[in-house]
Amino acid sequence: MYDAGGLRVQTSASGVTRTMVYDVMGQDVADYNGSSLERENIYRGGQLLATQPIHNRTGECGPLVRKRERERYLQLGRQLSG
């Protein structure tokens, strides 16, 4: 599902609905898996500064993952974990 501005706001696959929340600048600031917050993204000056993964259903946060670290792990094909 897309919003009026063309941003993807929801996907469904295998019975799981993911929802993406954007700020007024069109930056993905939060991702939900069902009704549970999964990740928050922090921006400064329009650039992704850090990602805050949420590791469990109680809302406890994992460590902040800086953009550079995240890109390095994604390039190596590894999943980020707390």
Secondary structure, 3 states (H helix, E strand, C coil): CECCCCCECEEEECCEEEEEEECCCCCEEEEEECCEEEEEEEEECCEEEEEEEECCCCCCECCCEEHHHHHHHHHCCCCCCC
